[in-house]
Each structure stands twice: as structure tokens, then as C-alpha cells.
Amino acid sequence: MAAPSTTQSQQINEVWQKAVSTQVANLESFYEQFAKVQSNAIAQITALLDEATRVAKQSVAYADQISEQWRKLTVEAARRSAELINPSKA
């Protein structure tokens, strides 16, 4: 009677070992796929940050240009106003 019990125990052990091995293989496969997805996400985030930085720099440069033009127009308007009040004697 000991033989059938031992055989049954060995079968349970084999099934258990196979289940654990399969689970470890599935977990390993999952993390390999996860690493690929994570790498792609990091690449996309990096590209997005680079593009956002480029756009921000362009916006600052454009604001600087507008500010420069505004200063020139303000000075020109002040000169013309001064000439209207006190015309030069040409």
C-alpha cells in the first residue's frame, strides 16, 4: 500500500513543480513585456519634454521680440507726441 501513496505523492509533486515553473515563466514573460512598454513610454515622455522645451524657448523668444517692438513703438509714439506739443523749427 505504500507504493500507491508514494506514486500519488510524486505525481502531486510533479504537478506542483510544473505549476510553479509555469507561473515563474509567465511572470518572467510579463516583466519582459513590461520592460519594453516602459522603455517606449520613457522614450515618448523624453520626446514630449524635448518638444515642450523647444516650444517654451520659442515662446520666450517670441515674447522678447514683441516686447522689443512694443518698446520701439512706445518711444516713437512719445517722440511724435512731443513733436505735436512742441514742433521743431525746421
Biopython code that builds the backbone (N, CA, C, O; Angstrom):
import numpy as np
from Bio.PDB.StructureBuilder import StructureBuilder

atoms = [
    (1, "MET", "N", (0.798, -1.199, 0.000)),
    (1, "MET", "CA", (0.000, 0.000, 0.000)),
    (1, "MET", "C", (0.836, 1.256, 0.000)),
    (1, "MET", "O", (0.352, 2.330, -0.357)),
    (2, "ALA", "N", (2.058, 1.133, 0.388)),
    (2, "ALA", "CA", (2.899, 2.313, 0.436)),
    (2, "ALA", "C", (3.249, 2.800, -0.960)),
    (2, "ALA", "O", (3.462, 3.995, -1.165)),
    (3, "ALA", "N", (3.308, 1.908, -1.898)),
    (3, "ALA", "CA", (3.693, 2.270, -3.247)),
    (3, "ALA", "C", (2.686, 3.204, -3.909)),
    (3, "ALA", "O", (3.099, 4.206, -4.493)),
    (4, "PRO", "N", (1.367, 2.919, -3.845)),
    (4, "PRO", "CA", (0.427, 3.840, -4.481)),
    (4, "PRO", "C", (0.462, 5.228, -3.842)),
    (4, "PRO", "O", (0.330, 6.228, -4.548)),
    (5, "SER", "N", (0.633, 5.308, -2.553)),
    (5, "SER", "CA", (0.686, 6.595, -1.865)),
    (5, "SER", "C", (1.918, 7.379, -2.298)),
    (5, "SER", "O", (1.847, 8.590, -2.505)),
    (6, "THR", "N", (3.037, 6.693, -2.434)),
    (6, "THR", "CA", (4.264, 7.347, -2.867)),
    (6, "THR", "C", (4.116, 7.818, -4.301)),
    (6, "THR", "O", (4.545, 8.924, -4.630)),
    (7, "THR", "N", (3.531, 7.020, -5.147)),
    (7, "THR", "CA", (3.335, 7.392, -6.542)),
    (7, "THR", "C", (2.415, 8.599, -6.643)),
    (7, "THR", "O", (2.664, 9.523, -7.418)),
    (8, "GLN", "N", (1.363, 8.579, -5.861)),
    (8, "GLN", "CA", (0.430, 9.701, -5.859)),
    (8, "GLN", "C", (1.137, 10.963, -5.342)),
    (8, "GLN", "O", (0.932, 12.056, -5.869)),
    (9, "SER", "N", (1.937, 10.805, -4.346)),
    (9, "SER", "CA", (2.696, 11.937, -3.800)),
    (9, "SER", "C", (3.669, 12.486, -4.847)),
    (9, "SER", "O", (3.828, 13.699, -4.979)),
    (10, "GLN", "N", (4.314, 11.587, -5.584)),
    (10, "GLN", "CA", (5.233, 12.022, -6.640)),
    (10, "GLN", "C", (4.480, 12.755, -7.755)),
    (10, "GLN", "O", (4.970, 13.746, -8.297)),
    (11, "GLN", "N", (3.298, 12.263, -8.087)),
    (11, "GLN", "CA", (2.501, 12.916, -9.125)),
    (11, "GLN", "C", (2.075, 14.320, -8.687)),
    (11, "GLN", "O", (2.130, 15.264, -9.476)),
    (12, "ILE", "N", (1.662, 14.448, -7.454)),
    (12, "ILE", "CA", (1.273, 15.760, -6.922)),
    (12, "ILE", "C", (2.478, 16.696, -6.939)),
    (12, "ILE", "O", (2.365, 17.872, -7.285)),
    (13, "ASN", "N", (3.630, 16.151, -6.560)),
    (13, "ASN", "CA", (4.853, 16.948, -6.548)),
    (13, "ASN", "C", (5.203, 17.406, -7.967)),
    (13, "ASN", "O", (5.592, 18.556, -8.172)),
    (14, "GLU", "N", (5.065, 16.511, -8.939)),
    (14, "GLU", "CA", (5.360, 16.867, -10.336)),
    (14, "GLU", "C", (4.392, 17.940, -10.844)),
    (14, "GLU", "O", (4.805, 18.896, -11.501)),
    (15, "VAL", "N", (3.124, 17.777, -10.539)),
    (15, "VAL", "CA", (2.124, 18.761, -10.954)),
    (15, "VAL", "C", (2.441, 20.108, -10.300)),
    (15, "VAL", "O", (2.386, 21.152, -10.950)),
    (16, "TRP", "N", (2.767, 20.073, -9.029)),
    (16, "TRP", "CA", (3.101, 21.304, -8.302)),
    (16, "TRP", "C", (4.335, 21.976, -8.904)),
    (16, "TRP", "O", (4.340, 23.187, -9.125)),
    (17, "GLN", "N", (5.374, 21.193, -9.167)),
    (17, "GLN", "CA", (6.596, 21.738, -9.760)),
    (17, "GLN", "C", (6.302, 22.361, -11.132)),
    (17, "GLN", "O", (6.813, 23.433, -11.455)),
    (18, "LYS", "N", (5.486, 21.687, -11.926)),
    (18, "LYS", "CA", (5.136, 22.206, -13.243)),
    (18, "LYS", "C", (4.348, 23.512, -13.115)),
    (18, "LYS", "O", (4.588, 24.460, -13.863)),
    (19, "ALA", "N", (3.418, 23.559, -12.175)),
    (19, "ALA", "CA", (2.612, 24.772, -11.970)),
    (19, "ALA", "C", (3.496, 25.940, -11.528)),
    (19, "ALA", "O", (3.332, 27.061, -12.009)),
    (20, "VAL", "N", (4.411, 25.684, -10.633)),
    (20, "VAL", "CA", (5.309, 26.739, -10.157)),
    (20, "VAL", "C", (6.223, 27.194, -11.294)),
    (20, "VAL", "O", (6.429, 28.394, -11.476)),
    (21, "SER", "N", (6.763, 26.263, -12.048)),
    (21, "SER", "CA", (7.638, 26.609, -13.177)),
    (21, "SER", "C", (6.887, 27.437, -14.211)),
    (21, "SER", "O", (7.415, 28.422, -14.728)),
    (22, "THR", "N", (5.655, 27.038, -14.511)),
    (22, "THR", "CA", (4.832, 27.788, -15.466)),
    (22, "THR", "C", (4.563, 29.198, -14.948)),
    (22, "THR", "O", (4.637, 30.169, -15.701)),
    (23, "GLN", "N", (4.255, 29.301, -13.671)),
    (23, "GLN", "CA", (3.972, 30.615, -13.083)),
    (23, "GLN", "C", (5.210, 31.509, -13.129)),
    (23, "GLN", "O", (5.097, 32.696, -13.436)),
    (24, "VAL", "N", (6.371, 30.968, -12.834)),
    (24, "VAL", "CA", (7.618, 31.745, -12.897)),
    (24, "VAL", "C", (7.896, 32.176, -14.334)),
    (24, "VAL", "O", (8.304, 33.314, -14.569)),
    (25, "ALA", "N", (7.681, 31.290, -15.284)),
    (25, "ALA", "CA", (7.896, 31.628, -16.698)),
    (25, "ALA", "C", (6.926, 32.725, -17.143)),
    (25, "ALA", "O", (7.310, 33.643, -17.868)),
    (26, "ASN", "N", (5.670, 32.625, -16.705)),
    (26, "ASN", "CA", (4.690, 33.661, -17.030)),
    (26, "ASN", "C", (5.073, 35.003, -16.414)),
    (26, "ASN", "O", (4.936, 36.043, -17.058)),
    (27, "LEU", "N", (5.540, 34.986, -15.207)),
    (27, "LEU", "CA", (5.960, 36.214, -14.531)),
    (27, "LEU", "C", (7.161, 36.832, -15.238)),
    (27, "LEU", "O", (7.223, 38.047, -15.426)),
    (28, "GLU", "N", (8.106, 35.995, -15.624)),
    (28, "GLU", "CA", (9.278, 36.473, -16.345)),
    (28, "GLU", "C", (8.877, 37.090, -17.690)),
    (28, "GLU", "O", (9.387, 38.146, -18.065)),
    (29, "SER", "N", (7.974, 36.441, -18.404)),
    (29, "SER", "CA", (7.486, 36.954, -19.684)),
    (29, "SER", "C", (6.755, 38.291, -19.487)),
    (29, "SER", "O", (6.928, 39.229, -20.265)),
    (30, "PHE", "N", (5.943, 38.351, -18.438)),
    (30, "PHE", "CA", (5.228, 39.592, -18.138)),
    (30, "PHE", "C", (6.197, 40.742, -17.921)),
    (30, "PHE", "O", (6.007, 41.821, -18.482)),
    (31, "TYR", "N", (7.223, 40.534, -17.124)),
    (31, "TYR", "CA", (8.168, 41.614, -16.838)),
    (31, "TYR", "C", (9.032, 41.970, -18.044)),
    (31, "TYR", "O", (9.463, 43.116, -18.168)),
    (32, "GLU", "N", (9.292, 41.024, -18.927)),
    (32, "GLU", "CA", (9.994, 41.347, -20.167)),
    (32, "GLU", "C", (9.141, 42.278, -21.030)),
    (32, "GLU", "O", (9.636, 43.272, -21.562)),
    (33, "GLN", "N", (7.865, 41.948, -21.162)),
    (33, "GLN", "CA", (6.945, 42.799, -21.929)),
    (33, "GLN", "C", (6.769, 44.159, -21.250)),
    (33, "GLN", "O", (6.718, 45.193, -21.916)),
    (34, "PHE", "N", (6.679, 44.146, -19.943)),
    (34, "PHE", "CA", (6.540, 45.385, -19.183)),
    (34, "PHE", "C", (7.748, 46.291, -19.397)),
    (34, "PHE", "O", (7.598, 47.505, -19.532)),
    (35, "ALA", "N", (8.927, 45.715, -19.428)),
    (35, "ALA", "CA", (10.149, 46.495, -19.657)),
    (35, "ALA", "C", (10.122, 47.150, -21.030)),
    (35, "ALA", "O", (10.546, 48.296, -21.177)),
    (36, "LYS", "N", (9.626, 46.431, -22.046)),
    (36, "LYS", "CA", (9.523, 47.011, -23.390)),
    (36, "LYS", "C", (8.551, 48.187, -23.394)),
    (36, "LYS", "O", (8.846, 49.246, -23.948)),
    (37, "VAL", "N", (7.405, 47.993, -22.778)),
    (37, "VAL", "CA", (6.399, 49.066, -22.717)),
    (37, "VAL", "C", (6.951, 50.259, -21.944)),
    (37, "VAL", "O", (6.759, 51.408, -22.341)),
    (38, "GLN", "N", (7.628, 49.982, -20.850)),
    (38, "GLN", "CA", (8.198, 51.057, -20.037)),
    (38, "GLN", "C", (9.268, 51.814, -20.819)),
    (38, "GLN", "O", (9.332, 53.041, -20.737)),
    (39, "SER", "N", (10.092, 51.122, -21.558)),
    (39, "SER", "CA", (11.116, 51.785, -22.371)),
    (39, "SER", "C", (10.481, 52.689, -23.413)),
    (39, "SER", "O", (10.931, 53.815, -23.626)),
    (40, "ASN", "N", (9.430, 52.192, -24.065)),
    (40, "ASN", "CA", (8.722, 53.014, -25.048)),
    (40, "ASN", "C", (8.095, 54.235, -24.394)),
    (40, "ASN", "O", (8.145, 55.332, -24.950)),
    (41, "ALA", "N", (7.510, 54.056, -23.229)),
    (41, "ALA", "CA", (6.877, 55.174, -22.525)),
    (41, "ALA", "C", (7.914, 56.223, -22.142)),
    (41, "ALA", "O", (7.670, 57.422, -22.283)),
    (42, "ILE", "N", (9.056, 55.779, -21.664)),
    (42, "ILE", "CA", (10.115, 56.713, -21.281)),
    (42, "ILE", "C", (10.619, 57.466, -22.509)),
    (42, "ILE", "O", (10.882, 58.667, -22.434)),
    (43, "ALA", "N", (10.754, 56.778, -23.625)),
    (43, "ALA", "CA", (11.190, 57.442, -24.865)),
    (43, "ALA", "C", (10.169, 58.485, -25.297)),
    (43, "ALA", "O", (10.547, 59.581, -25.711)),
    (44, "GLN", "N", (8.896, 58.166, -25.208)),
    (44, "GLN", "CA", (7.850, 59.120, -25.579)),
    (44, "GLN", "C", (7.819, 60.313, -24.630)),
    (44, "GLN", "O", (7.663, 61.452, -25.068)),
    (45, "ILE", "N", (7.966, 60.060, -23.348)),
    (45, "ILE", "CA", (7.977, 61.156, -22.369)),
    (45, "ILE", "C", (9.176, 62.059, -22.606)),
    (45, "ILE", "O", (9.058, 63.282, -22.538)),
    (46, "THR", "N", (10.324, 61.465, -22.883)),
    (46, "THR", "CA", (11.527, 62.256, -23.159)),
    (46, "THR", "C", (11.330, 63.116, -24.401)),
    (46, "THR", "O", (11.691, 64.293, -24.406)),
    (47, "ALA", "N", (10.763, 62.536, -25.448)),
    (47, "ALA", "CA", (10.494, 63.302, -26.675)),
    (47, "ALA", "C", (9.502, 64.421, -26.403)),
    (47, "ALA", "O", (9.661, 65.529, -26.915)),
    (48, "LEU", "N", (8.482, 64.141, -25.601)),
    (48, "LEU", "CA", (7.496, 65.160, -25.246)),
    (48, "LEU", "C", (8.138, 66.302, -24.472)),
    (48, "LEU", "O", (7.844, 67.470, -24.725)),
    (49, "LEU", "N", (9.009, 65.969, -23.535)),
    (49, "LEU", "CA", (9.698, 67.008, -22.763)),
    (49, "LEU", "C", (10.618, 67.835, -23.650)),
    (49, "LEU", "O", (10.698, 69.054, -23.498)),
    (50, "ASP", "N", (11.315, 67.179, -24.577)),
    (50, "ASP", "CA", (12.172, 67.911, -25.519)),
    (50, "ASP", "C", (11.351, 68.881, -26.362)),
    (50, "ASP", "O", (11.750, 70.027, -26.574)),
    (51, "GLU", "N", (10.204, 68.411, -26.839)),
    (51, "GLU", "CA", (9.339, 69.257, -27.668)),
    (51, "GLU", "C", (8.758, 70.405, -26.843)),
    (51, "GLU", "O", (8.677, 71.535, -27.325)),
    (52, "ALA", "N", (8.358, 70.124, -25.616)),
    (52, "ALA", "CA", (7.820, 71.175, -24.747)),
    (52, "ALA", "C", (8.886, 72.223, -24.450)),
    (52, "ALA", "O", (8.592, 73.417, -24.398)),
    (53, "THR", "N", (10.113, 71.779, -24.257)),
    (53, "THR", "CA", (11.221, 72.709, -24.022)),
    (53, "THR", "C", (11.454, 73.578, -25.247)),
    (53, "THR", "O", (11.657, 74.786, -25.128)),
    (54, "ARG", "N", (11.424, 72.962, -26.426)),
    (54, "ARG", "CA", (11.611, 73.717, -27.669)),
    (54, "ARG", "C", (10.512, 74.768, -27.833)),
    (54, "ARG", "O", (10.794, 75.916, -28.177)),
    (55, "VAL", "N", (9.272, 74.379, -27.588)),
    (55, "VAL", "CA", (8.156, 75.309, -27.723)),
    (55, "VAL", "C", (8.259, 76.432, -26.691)),
    (55, "VAL", "O", (7.985, 77.590, -27.007)),
    (56, "ALA", "N", (8.646, 76.101, -25.478)),
    (56, "ALA", "CA", (8.802, 77.131, -24.447)),
    (56, "ALA", "C", (9.888, 78.130, -24.821)),
    (56, "ALA", "O", (9.713, 79.334, -24.633)),
    (57, "LYS", "N", (11.010, 77.642, -25.351)),
    (57, "LYS", "CA", (12.084, 78.541, -25.776)),
    (57, "LYS", "C", (11.618, 79.442, -26.916)),
    (57, "LYS", "O", (11.926, 80.634, -26.936)),
    (58, "GLN", "N", (10.881, 78.874, -27.857)),
    (58, "GLN", "CA", (10.354, 79.685, -28.961)),
    (58, "GLN", "C", (9.377, 80.740, -28.440)),
    (58, "GLN", "O", (9.366, 81.874, -28.917)),
    (59, "SER", "N", (8.570, 80.362, -27.472)),
    (59, "SER", "CA", (7.606, 81.307, -26.904)),
    (59, "SER", "C", (8.307, 82.456, -26.203)),
    (59, "SER", "O", (7.892, 83.608, -26.321)),
    (60, "VAL", "N", (9.357, 82.148, -25.483)),
    (60, "VAL", "CA", (10.119, 83.193, -24.801)),
    (60, "VAL", "C", (10.782, 84.110, -25.823)),
    (60, "VAL", "O", (10.783, 85.329, -25.653)),
    (61, "ALA", "N", (11.337, 83.541, -26.867)),
    (61, "ALA", "CA", (11.972, 84.350, -27.910)),
    (61, "ALA", "C", (10.942, 85.239, -28.601)),
    (61, "ALA", "O", (11.226, 86.402, -28.887)),
    (62, "TYR", "N", (9.763, 84.712, -28.868)),
    (62, "TYR", "CA", (8.710, 85.493, -29.500)),
    (62, "TYR", "C", (8.239, 86.616, -28.571)),
    (62, "TYR", "O", (8.019, 87.740, -29.022)),
    (63, "ALA", "N", (8.083, 86.319, -27.282)),
    (63, "ALA", "CA", (7.695, 87.348, -26.316)),
    (63, "ALA", "C", (8.753, 88.447, -26.260)),
    (63, "ALA", "O", (8.419, 89.624, -26.124)),
    (64, "ASP", "N", (10.014, 88.072, -26.364)),
    (64, "ASP", "CA", (11.102, 89.061, -26.375)),
    (64, "ASP", "C", (10.991, 89.949, -27.609)),
    (64, "ASP", "O", (11.163, 91.164, -27.511)),
    (65, "GLN", "N", (10.706, 89.363, -28.763)),
    (65, "GLN", "CA", (10.549, 90.148, -29.998)),
    (65, "GLN", "C", (9.375, 91.122, -29.884)),
    (65, "GLN", "O", (9.490, 92.286, -30.268)),
    (66, "ILE", "N", (8.262, 90.651, -29.363)),
    (66, "ILE", "CA", (7.091, 91.517, -29.198)),
    (66, "ILE", "C", (7.398, 92.650, -28.225)),
    (66, "ILE", "O", (7.023, 93.799, -28.455)),
    (67, "SER", "N", (8.078, 92.314, -27.145)),
    (67, "SER", "CA", (8.439, 93.335, -26.163)),
    (67, "SER", "C", (9.347, 94.391, -26.776)),
    (67, "SER", "O", (9.176, 95.583, -26.522)),
    (68, "GLU", "N", (10.310, 93.959, -27.582)),
    (68, "GLU", "CA", (11.220, 94.901, -28.254)),
    (68, "GLU", "C", (10.436, 95.805, -29.204)),
    (68, "GLU", "O", (10.650, 97.017, -29.225)),
    (69, "GLN", "N", (9.544, 95.232, -29.976)),
    (69, "GLN", "CA", (8.732, 96.035, -30.890)),
    (69, "GLN", "C", (7.840, 97.014, -30.122)),
    (69, "GLN", "O", (7.667, 98.161, -30.534)),
    (70, "TRP", "N", (7.284, 96.556, -29.019)),
    (70, "TRP", "CA", (6.436, 97.415, -28.201)),
    (70, "TRP", "C", (7.230, 98.597, -27.649)),
    (70, "TRP", "O", (6.745, 99.729, -27.646)),
    (71, "ARG", "N", (8.437, 98.333, -27.188)),
    (71, "ARG", "CA", (9.283, 99.425, -26.679)),
    (71, "ARG", "C", (9.573, 100.439, -27.786)),
    (71, "ARG", "O", (9.485, 101.645, -27.556)),
    (72, "LYS", "N", (9.915, 99.964, -28.979)),
    (72, "LYS", "CA", (10.201, 100.864, -30.100)),
    (72, "LYS", "C", (8.973, 101.699, -30.459)),
    (72, "LYS", "O", (9.084, 102.906, -30.675)),
    (73, "LEU", "N", (7.810, 101.064, -30.523)),
    (73, "LEU", "CA", (6.581, 101.792, -30.839)),
    (73, "LEU", "C", (6.238, 102.822, -29.762)),
    (73, "LEU", "O", (5.779, 103.922, -30.072)),
    (74, "THR", "N", (6.462, 102.464, -28.509)),
    (74, "THR", "CA", (6.177, 103.392, -27.411)),
    (74, "THR", "C", (7.083, 104.613, -27.486)),
    (74, "THR", "O", (6.625, 105.743, -27.319)),
    (75, "VAL", "N", (8.366, 104.385, -27.736)),
    (75, "VAL", "CA", (9.319, 105.506, -27.851)),
    (75, "VAL", "C", (8.955, 106.371, -29.046)),
    (75, "VAL", "O", (8.983, 107.598, -28.950)),
    (76, "GLU", "N", (8.612, 105.748, -30.180)),
    (76, "GLU", "CA", (8.232, 106.504, -31.375)),
    (76, "GLU", "C", (6.961, 107.318, -31.118)),
    (76, "GLU", "O", (6.880, 108.477, -31.526)),
    (77, "ALA", "N", (5.990, 106.737, -30.461)),
    (77, "ALA", "CA", (4.759, 107.458, -30.134)),
    (77, "ALA", "C", (5.049, 108.633, -29.203)),
    (77, "ALA", "O", (4.468, 109.707, -29.361)),
    (78, "ALA", "N", (5.937, 108.438, -28.243)),
    (78, "ALA", "CA", (6.297, 109.531, -27.332)),
    (78, "ALA", "C", (6.987, 110.651, -28.100)),
    (78, "ALA", "O", (6.717, 111.824, -27.840)),
    (79, "ARG", "N", (7.865, 110.323, -29.031)),
    (79, "ARG", "CA", (8.535, 111.352, -29.859)),
    (79, "ARG", "C", (7.517, 112.146, -30.689)),
    (79, "ARG", "O", (7.569, 113.374, -30.748)),
    (80, "ARG", "N", (6.612, 111.434, -31.315)),
    (80, "ARG", "CA", (5.610, 112.117, -32.142)),
    (80, "ARG", "C", (4.706, 113.010, -31.292)),
    (80, "ARG", "O", (4.340, 114.114, -31.694)),
    (81, "SER", "N", (4.358, 112.506, -30.111)),
    (81, "SER", "CA", (3.541, 113.333, -29.220)),
    (81, "SER", "C", (4.289, 114.591, -28.809)),
    (81, "SER", "O", (3.719, 115.681, -28.764)),
    (82, "ALA", "N", (5.562, 114.428, -28.512)),
    (82, "ALA", "CA", (6.379, 115.580, -28.125)),
    (82, "ALA", "C", (6.487, 116.568, -29.276)),
    (82, "ALA", "O", (6.460, 117.779, -29.056)),
    (83, "GLU", "N", (6.609, 116.061, -30.512)),
    (83, "GLU", "CA", (6.694, 116.955, -31.676)),
    (83, "GLU", "C", (5.378, 117.701, -31.901)),
    (83, "GLU", "O", (5.390, 118.848, -32.347)),
    (84, "LEU", "N", (4.254, 117.070, -31.602)),
    (84, "LEU", "CA", (2.972, 117.734, -31.751)),
    (84, "LEU", "C", (2.821, 118.880, -30.735)),
    (84, "LEU", "O", (2.288, 119.947, -31.037)),
    (85, "ILE", "N", (3.310, 118.610, -29.537)),
    (85, "ILE", "CA", (3.232, 119.630, -28.476)),
    (85, "ILE", "C", (4.227, 120.736, -28.731)),
    (85, "ILE", "O", (3.903, 121.911, -28.560)),
    (86, "ASN", "N", (5.421, 120.389, -29.131)),
    (86, "ASN", "CA", (6.482, 121.352, -29.325)),
    (86, "ASN", "C", (7.140, 121.076, -30.694)),
    (86, "ASN", "O", (8.186, 120.430, -30.757)),
    (87, "PRO", "N", (6.539, 121.558, -31.767)),
    (87, "PRO", "CA", (7.104, 121.274, -33.085)),
    (87, "PRO", "C", (8.502, 121.851, -33.247)),
    (87, "PRO", "O", (8.808, 122.932, -32.744)),
    (88, "SER", "N", (9.337, 121.116, -33.953)),
    (88, "SER", "CA", (10.702, 121.600, -34.188)),
    (88, "SER", "C", (10.657, 122.699, -35.230)),
    (88, "SER", "O", (9.799, 122.706, -36.114)),
    (89, "LYS", "N", (11.580, 123.613, -35.116)),
    (89, "LYS", "CA", (11.619, 124.731, -36.052)),
    (89, "LYS", "C", (12.615, 124.410, -37.149)),
    (89, "LYS", "O", (13.807, 124.700, -37.047)),
    (90, "ALA", "N", (12.099, 123.811, -38.184)),
    (90, "ALA", "CA", (12.973, 123.386, -39.268)),
    (90, "ALA", "C", (13.123, 124.416, -40.317)),
    (90, "ALA", "O", (13.833, 124.199, -41.299)),
]
sb = StructureBuilder()
sb.init_structure("model")
sb.init_model(0)
sb.init_chain("A")
sb.init_seg("    ")
for serial, (resi, resn, name, xyz) in enumerate(atoms, 1):
    if name == "N":
        sb.init_residue(resn, " ", resi, " ")
    sb.init_atom(name, np.array(xyz, "f"), 0.0, 1.0, " ", f" {name:<3s}", serial, name[0])
structure = sb.get_structure()
